Amino acid sequence: MSDPTSDSPRTPITWDPITRSRAHEQVLDAIEEQVMAGRLAVGDTLPPERDLAARLQVSRASVREAIRILESQGVLQSQVGSGRSAGTTVTALPSKGLTRLLRMHIGLSSFPLDDVVEARIALERASAKLASEQADDTQQATITEALTALEDAESLEAFNDADTAFHVAIAEAAGNRLVADLTTAIRSSLRLAILDAFRAEDGPEELRTSLQEQHRQIHDAILARDSRRSQDLVEEHIRFAVDALPAMRRDHG
């Protein structure tokens, strides 16, 4: 894809008419084609809805539906009003779309829990390794803040939210955008499943204490820049949590 900051001109966009059925899917294809060809980049604005519908020879409803889908995927962002910021703009919010997609499919048990767990372990080991090696002072402070919030949480909901924030902070400190977004999407998509499983436990306080200690050890290993230990601790923590919350496995059996 062309670098949007480059001075070299991009090939002009041409919008060919769509004649097949399910027109909104063809609108999606047309927009994707422009992106993949490098003619649409982050920050570019689509033609107005009426204009685009005329160029593609589809209804405005079809264009509107395609835009709505791409907005939900974090690819487009619409602003009402007038001025330079108005209109539908190409954006780059992959974690938003990934999180929504994974949350829905995990909720429907589309992915076996073991597959989700193994994918999460692989990603979070990578995040822990990179965060240990290169997190700056600000990123380390964010990880510490999440740990403090987790230890100070007065409710299971607050504890679970801080737990998510802790893992997301590590992912964001990793410096690899794709690894960070995938890690964030998987952990965020599991938030409600973990909370429900926690509530099903007879004695959640003992489990909560164990999880707090595990988070503290991961935190300390990352700040000590102990890459190998931080990776091993993250994997042990994830496997422990799944085994300690059997309701998660029952819900995804």
N, C-alpha and C positions, 0 to 999 in steps of 0.2 A: 504494500500500500504506500502511496506517496506520503512523504512527510508533510503535514499541514503547514509547517513553519518554513518549508523550502521556498525559494524564489522561483523555481522552475515551474512553468505553466502546466496545468493539468489538462487532459483531454476534455473538451466540452461535453457536457451531459446531454444525451439524447434520450427521450422517453418514447418508446415505441408503443403503439396501441395494443391493448390486451383483448383477445377475442374469446378465450376459453372460459368455461364455467368456473364457479367459485372464485370470482374476480378478486376478492380481498387477498387470497393466497397468491395470486399472480402479482398483485401490488407488492406484497412482501418480497416475492422473487425479484421484481424490478428494482426495488430499493437495494436489496442485497447485491444484485449484479453491479449497481453503481458503486457500492462500497468496495466490493472485491476487485473491481477494475481500477480503484484508486481515484475515481471521479468524485466521490463523496468522502469527506474526511471529517474528523471531530471538529465541531465548530461551524460546519457548513449548515445552511438552512435549506429545507425543502421548499419547492414552490408552494404557493398557497393551495389549500385543499381544492378549490374550484379549478385552478389552473392544472394541477396534477391530474385531477379526474378527467379533464378535457384532453390532456396530452395522452393519457393512457386509454382514453375512451371507455371509462368505467363510471359507475355512479359515485357520487361523493360519499355515499354510505360505505362503499367498498374501501375507499381511501381512508375514511375515518376509522374503520375497523382495523385495517392494517396498521395505522399509526398507533391505535390503542394497544395492539399486541406488542409492537416494538417499544412502546413506552413502558409496558409492564416488564419487558426484558432488559430495560436499562439502556436501550440503544438510541432512543429518541426522547426528547424533552420538549413539551409544548408550553409556550407562554402566550397568554392572551394580551390584548391591548395593541398599542402602536409603538413604533420606534424600532431601534436596532435589535432589541432583545426579544421582540415579539416574533411569533411564528414557531415552526417545528424545527428543532435543531438536532443535528447528530451529536450525541454525547457518548460518554464511555463510563458506564456505571455497571460493570459486569457482576460485581458481588450482589447488587440488588436483584438482578434477574436470576442469578444462580441460586440465591437464597430462597426466592419464591418458588422456583422450579423444584429444588430439592425438598423443600418443606412439604409441598404438595405430594410428591412421589413417595417420600418417607411416610407421610401420613396415610397414604394408600397402600403402604407396604409393598411398593413396586420394587424396592431393592431389599434383598435379604439383609437382616441386621448385621450378620457376619461380614458381608461385603462392605457395608457402611463403616463398620469398625476398622477393618483392615485398611480401607482407603484413608480413614481419618488418622490412623497410626502412621502410615507412610507420609502423609502430608505434615503432621505435627512433629514427627521426628525431623523432617527437613526444616520446618520453621524453627524448632528449638536449636538445631545446629547453626543455622544462619544468624538467629538472634544472639546466640552465645558469642559468635565470632565478630559481629559487626554492629550490634545495637549501640546507639549513641546515648548520651546522658539523658536526653529528653525521652527517648523510647524506653530506657530502663526505668525512668521515673513513672511512666505510664503503666508499666507492668507492676511496679510496686504499689501504685495507687489502686489498681484493680485487686491486688492481693489484700490490701488494707480494707477495702470495701467488702471483700469476701469474708474476712475475719470479723468485721464489725456488723455484718448483716443480722438483722433481728428476725427475719422471716425466711421461709424456704424460697419464696419468690425472689427476695432481694439477694439471697445467697446464690440462687441459680443464675440470676442476671449478672452478678459479679463474677461468677464462674465463667460464663460466656465471655464477658469483657476481658478476663484474664487471658484466656486462650486466643482471643482476637488480638489483644495487645502484643502477644508473642508473635503471632502471624504477621502483623503489620511491621514489627521490628525486624522481620527476616529480610526485608529489602527486595524480595522477589514478588512482584505484583501478582503473577498467576498463582503461585503457591499460597500467597496471603488470601487472595479472593476465594480460592477453592476451600481453604481451611476455614475461613470465616463462614462461607456458605454452609458447609457441613455442620459445624458446631452450632450455628444459629438455627439451622433446620431441626436440630435435635433438642432444642431448648424445651419445648412443651412436653416432648416424650420423656425427657429426663425429670422434669418437674412432676409429671404425673406418676412416674415410677417412684420418686422420692416420697410422695404423699402416701403411696401404698405401703411403705415400710412401717413396721410396728415401732421401731426405735430409731428414728432418723438422726437423733442427736449424736449417737456414737459414730455413725457413718459420717456425719458431717465433720466431726472432729478428725477422723482419719483423712478425709479429703482435704481439709485445711492443711494438715501436716504435709501431705503430698504436694500441694500447691506451693507451700513454703519451701520445700526441698527443690522443686523445679525452679522457683524464683532465685534461690540462692545459687544454684548451679549456673544459671544463665548469667547472673551478675558476676559470678566468679570466672566467667568465660570458659567453663568446663563443658565443652561441646559434647563429648561422649556421654558424660553423666547426665546431662540435661536430656539428651535423646532417650537414654534408657529409662529415666524417671518418667518422662512423658508417656512412653509406651506402657510401663507398669501401671501408671495412674489410669489410663484409659481402660486397660483390661480389668483392673480392679473395680472400676466404677460399673462396668457392664456386668461383671459377676455379682457385684453387691446390690444391683438393682434388677432382680429377676423379672420384674414386671415389664421391663423394656423388651426382654426376649419373648415373653408371652404375647405382648402386643404386636410383635413382628414375626410371630411364628408362621 
